[in-house]
Amino acid sequence: MANRNGGMPMERNSRGLREAAFLAVFCLAGAGVSAATPPVRRPAPCRESIPALYERVSPAVVSITAASVDPYDTQNRIERQAGSGVIVDSSGLVLTNSHVVFGHPVIAVTLDDGTTLPAQIVGADPLFDIALIRIPPPASGKLPTVKLGSSERLVTGDEVYAIGNPFGLEQTLTRGIVSAVNRILPGVSWFVREPLIQTDAAINRGSSGGPLIDRCGAVVGITTAILDDAQGIGFAIPVSLAKKVMEQIIETGTVTRGWFGVEVADITPELAESLGLRGTQGAIIGAIERGSPAERSGMRLGDVIVAVNGRSVPNSTATLNAIAGVTPGMSVPVKVLRRNQETTLDIMVGKRKPRPRQDD
């Protein structure tokens, strides 16, 4: 069992792809294509000491308390949720987890100097567990901020640090490494199979929404989940995803995603061999929703999606993310392999329905 650090259990995915359904369509797939992965360019190391790094970054890390009255409690007891956040703009924008603040009408943010300020939700995305809240600038002056870095360059073994408020212990710094990148948790449905950063930097309840920073002090992730009964296994949302969600919230106040209406699965080496594929590139279609954009475009069970809107997709995760990143209402070319033949379908992208357990 796994938990979001604020105390919300991860849900089990009840709509997993049935193996038997795929066995019925494997024979329809055609030959695949392979693509080389470009080498990762490593940045120059930073030489700032860890204490100096902490002194520079920690003022931008805040403690968040959210409260609401339980509507089903006849005694009107108050439910409280505690978490962390990071100030990303001096005007008062704070990035945190959706599960820390969503659904709570009363939100208070405590700054590094002990000042407590009221906060309002600018927008929240429960699916990717990202929220943006706003606090008023304090009377003392300009708010401290932290730089949002890039999560694409992270590799296993990179040194990282987490700053948060575990168990109410403000401004706690923990140190570790990136234990894995592109980690997809089985049975977890509150992400669209979005790869997470796994780290052994200690993350505990109350750390949710705090920053995971690199050796240079740039935010590379937003801490979001821990595994129950496990030590040294925590997860963070890649900051590149968090930035995209934040930008949509700032621009429109909400988050919209493209939707095809398909269920997809990775092509394993064993499956590739049985299908005669030259590689594991792409994602195989195992289910198509009736009346969906995929059905209207002529997509079929057993098609292998290898590119969306001109972008190659190496696996099911990349496929779902590419679909989600397309603006609803756009018509995009989707390259598929069908019976050893490559074909392109034009799909009028729909809007993803607010059902976290359904694949794109």
Number of C-alpha atoms within 10 A of each C-alpha: 13 20 17 26 28 24 19 14 16 18 15 15 15 11 12 15 15 10 9 9 12 18 12 12 17 20 13 16 23 21 19 24 14 14 11 5 7 6 6 10 8 9 7 7 8 10 9 12 11 15 9 10 18 18 11 14 20 23 18 25 29 28 28 30 21 20 18 17 15 13 11 8 9 7 9 11 12 11 12 16 19 26 31 33 32 30 27 20 17 17 15 19 25 26 27 29 31 23 27 31 30 19 13 18 13 16 23 18 24 18 24 16 8 11 11 16 16 14 22 18 21 17 22 26 20 17 17 21 23 27 26 28 22 20 21 14 14 13 8 7 8 12 20 20 21 21 17 18 19 17 20 13 12 21 17 14 13 15 18 24 25 28 31 31 27 24 14 17 11 21 23 18 18 15 17 16 17 21 20 18 20 17 15 16 15 10 16 19 22 19 19 19 22 20 21 25 28 25 29 21 24 20 32 23 22 27 35 35 39 33 34 28 26 23 17 17 24 20 27 27 29 31 33 33 28 30 19 14 8 10 13 15 17 27 31 26 27 26 25 17 18 23 17 12 22 23 14 14 20 14 9 11 14 15 18 19 19 23 27 26 23 23 21 27 19 20 22 14 14 11 15 20 13 11 18 15 20 14 18 21 26 29 27 27 24 24 19 19 12 11 9 17 22 23 17 13 14 10 23 18 22 25 26 30 28 26 22 24 15 11 14 20 21 22 20 22 21 22 25 24 19 20 23 21 14 20 17 18 13 12 16 18 16 22 23 28 23 20 14 16 11 16 13 15 16 19 24 20 23 22 18 19 13 11 10 18 18 19 20 24
